[in-house]
Amino acid sequence: MTSQMMTVAKEGTPTAVESGTPAAVDMDAPGYAIVRVRKLPTAELNQAIFPHVMHAFLPIIETVPGHAGYVFAIDDADPTASITLTLVADEAAATASDEAAQGFVDGLDPRFVTETPVAERGPLRIYEMTSRPASELPPFLNGCYLTVRNRVNAPDADIESVIAMATQGLVPTLAAMDGFVLYGWIQIENGRVAINIWETMEQLEAGNEAVAAYVAENTASTTIGDPVVNTGMIGYAEIAGIA
């Protein structure tokens, strides 16, 4: 474990959109997700941006109609990088949230030169949350672990069949494991992005083993190349129905 993360409470008011209360979410599950990995010039700047994101950016995207959640984590393998997950109702909400995010990045202090090696968004075809109440989870999921696994589809892959198999086979296995918090499967152009949240690194590793065993037995032929994997410790998360 290499990440170190301070815990900062939300404060402040929106600065780039009209002030208002967070948009109400009335849905069984979010329908769309945005995943970003952003790199800054130094680890120190990456730590410094976290409280500013909480203070200035989060209140902005919370006012986007259809907003359903946001997660911020520091990449374990690269302390200059952060991993973010935004959950929204649909594509229109994703576009509005993306525009707000770009406006925030464009307005940063010039020292925060930002690279974005991973930038994906798409419909959530699978979405499973823990059945445990928020009171039994770490507050704001602070200290939990987020993994984003990006795979490229094989040209002849039957994606609907892959989704059906994972929904019936993989998801119940993960949901029954100790420390499970969330699993999502995002459909993107020519690929898929799996998102996992676990309470501890040990539980995440156990989940990874379960995923690897499932993939080897069921879906290895439906992807090409090695997956691009980013894992990090969560500093703050607010997800409708969890935290």
N, C-alpha and C positions, 0 to 999 in steps of 0.2 A: 504494500500500500504506500503510495507516494503522495497522494493529494493531501493538502491541508486547507481547510475552509473555515472562515469565520462565519458566525451566525449573526445576521443583521435583520432587524425587524423592518417591515415596510413602513415607509413614511412619505410625506409629500403629496402633491396633487398633480394631475396631468398638466403637461406643458406644451404638447404638440397637437392635442385635439381638444374639443370642448370638454370642460369639466363635467363630471357626472359620476353617478355610482356605477360600480361594475355591472356590465350587461348581464341580465338574468339568463341563466341557462336552463331550458326546459326540454330535456332530451334524455333518452335512455342511455345513450353513449355518444361521445363526439364522433363526427363523421369524417373528419379530415385532420391531418397532422402535418407539422412542419418540423424538420430536423436540421439543425445547423451545427457545424463545428467551426469555431472562429479562433484564429491565432493572432496573438499580439506580439510585439517585438521582444518582450521579456516576461518572465514569470511574475515579477513584481507588478508590472502593469496589469497582468491578468488577474491578480488578486485585488488590485485597486479598482478594477472595473465592476466587481461584484456588488459592493454597496451602492454604486451609482446606478446600476441596473435596477436594484431594488427600489431605490429612491425615485428615479426619473422615468425608467422605461416600463416597469411593471404596471404602474397606474395608468399608463397610456393604453397598453393593449387590453387591460381589463375592461376598458370602456367599449371595445370593439364588439358589436352585436354578434352573439354566437361564440364568444370566448368561453373556453371550458377548462383551461389549465395551462400552466407554464412550469417548466423544470429547468434549473440551472445547475450544471455540474462542472467541476474542473477535471480535465482529462488526466487520467493516471499516468499515461505513458509520456505525456508532453505537458509540463506545467505552464507553458505559454498558451495552451489551448483550452477553450471551454466548449461544453456540449450543451445545447439547449433543445428543448422539446416544447412545442406549442400545440395545444389541442383546441380545435374549433369545431363548429357545427357543420360547416360545408365549405365549398370552394370559394364562395364569395367572401366569407369570413376570413379564409386563409389569405386571400388577396389583400384584404384590408389590413390584416395583421402584418403581412409582409411589407406593405407600404409604410406602416408605422415603424417597423423595425429598421427599414432602410433610412427613413428620415432620422431616426435616433443615431444610427451609425454615422451618417453624413454630418451630423452636428457635434460629433465628439471632438475633444481636444486633439490637435494634430499629432500629439505623441502616441495616440492610440491608433496606429496604422493597422488596419484589419485585413487579414486574409481569410478566405472562407473555403477551405478544402472540401468540405461536405456541405451541400445545400440541396436538400430534397424536400418535396412536399407531395402529398397525394391522399387519396381516400383511404380511410382505415377499414380494411376488409375484415380484420379480426381485432377484437378489443375485449380483454378480460381483466377485471379488477379483483383484488382480494375481497373476500366477504367479511373480513374483520373490520370493526369500527375504527374510525380515526383515533379514538382514545387508546387503542392498543398498538398504534404505530408511532414511530418517532415523530415528534412535532415537526410539521412542514417537511417530513421525510429527510430531515437533516441527518447526514451521515449514512444514508442508504446509498445504493449503487445503481447507476444507470448504464446500460449497455445498448449501443446502437450497432446493428449488424447489417451491412449493405451487401446484397448479392445481385448478380446479373443473371437474368433468365436465359436458359438455353433456348435456341430459336424455335424448337418444336414443343416447348413446355406447355402443358395444359394447366393454366393458372387456376382455373376454377376447380379443377380436381385437386391441385396442391392445397388450395385454401380449405376445401371440404375435408381433406385428410387431416390437415393440421388442426382444424376446429374440433374434429371428432377424436383425434389421437393425441397430439402434442399438448394442446391447451389444458385438458383435464389433468394430465400428468403434472405439468408445471404448477397449476393452481392448487394441487394437493400437497405440494412440497413446503417444507418449513421456510419461512422468510419470504414467500412469494408476495409481491405487491401488485405488479401490473405486467401484462403482456399485450403487445400490439403488433399488427402486421400491416404495413403501409404499402399499397400498390403504387409503383412509380413507372415511368416509361422505361421499358426494357429490363425491369428489375423489381426488387422488393426490399423493404427495410423492416427488420424486426427490432422492436424496442422491448427491453426487459428492465424491470426495477425489482431489486431484492434488498432485504434489510442489511445483510452483511456481505463482505467479500467471499467468505466461505460458502454462504448460501448461493451467491451468484455463480461461483465456480461449480457447485453441484448442479445448478440449473443449466450451465453451459454443457456439462457432461451429458445431461438428459437430452438437450437439444442436439448435440453431436451424434448421440446414439440414434435418435429419431431420424435425423437427416440421412445418416449412413444407410439406414434400413429402408427409408421411404422416398426421399426426395433428392438424393445426391445427383441423379441424372437430370434434374430440372434446372440446374444452375451451371455456369461455366466460370472457371477461374476461382481464385481464393476470395473469401469475403473480406470486405474492409470493415474492421471492428474498432470502435472507440468505446472506452469504458471510463467512467469517472465517478467521484464521490459527489453526491448531491449536497449543495449548500442550502437550497430552498426549493420547495415545490408547493404549488397549490393546484389541486386537481379536483374537479367536481366529483363529489361522492367519496373522496379519500381524504384530502387534506386541504 
